[in-house]
Amino acid sequence: MAQLPYEDALEAVRERLIAAQDLLRQEIADYPQPISGCDYQYVRLISDRTRIANSLRALDNQPFVATPRILEPAA
């Protein structure tokens, strides 16, 4: 079964987020020792790491969508 165009786009977004996550992990690993409480750039990296992880979780989440049990006649 072929994927729908929006599914292809979602998969591309997922792949880009994973690539960004990998790059960010490496940047955090290579970052010089931060100065506690006053290193804005390091805090930004950690914040972005959380944002990416939350975005990937949102893409994987299958929200419940209620559907009616009784079909209503067409108007």
PEUR-V261238 format. One record per residue. SS is DSSP state (H for helix, E for strand, - for the rest). NEAR is the number of other ideal C-beta (glycine too) atoms within 12 Angstrom. Layout:
# PEUR-V261238
ss=<SS/SS>
near=<NEAR/NEAR>
This chain:
# PEUR-V261238
ss=<-/-/-/-/H/H/H/H/H/H/H/H/H/H/H/H/H/H/H/H/H/H/H/H/H/H/H/H/H/H/-/-/-/-/-/-/-/-/-/H/H/H/H/H/H/H/H/H/H/H/H/H/H/H/H/H/H/H/H/H/-/-/-/-/-/-/-/-/-/-/-/-/-/-/->
near=<4/6/11/10/10/10/14/13/14/19/17/16/20/21/16/18/26/20/16/22/25/17/18/25/19/14/19/25/13/12/19/12/9/16/12/8/8/9/16/12/16/23/18/17/26/20/16/22/26/17/18/27/20/16/21/23/16/16/22/16/11/8/9/6/7/6/8/7/6/6/7/8/5/4/3>
